[in-house]
Amino acid sequence: MCLAIPSKVISIDKTKNTATIETLGVQREASLDLMQEEVTLGDYVLLHIGYIMSKIDEQDALESLKLYQEMIDQMEEEYIDEEYK
């Protein structure tokens, strides 16, 4: 199973063909080598193992990120509950 995470493009370095993206408050650099269409600041993209794979609609990206955050929150709650048992 592969997981592609929606991320927002916050800067682009054309000399290295990379973009800095932000996902749930974490920033990282990702390669644009696999992209066939132009990526611009503010675009939402799908990231997979360090490569930007495709663009994604902003509304779909935000909904996915909301669901990811809910899963993370639930896992953290379960971990805290287990620690105090």
Number of C-alpha atoms within 10 A of each C-alpha: 2 6 9 14 19 28 28 25 23 17 15 19 12 9 6 10 12 18 23 17 25 17 15 13 7 8 14 13 18 20 20 23 12 10 15 9 9 9 17 14 13 13 17 27 24 17 22 16 12 12 19 27 20 19 20 16 11 16 10 12 20 16 12 14 17 13 12 15 13 12 12 12 12 12 12 12 12 11 11 11 10 9 8 6 5
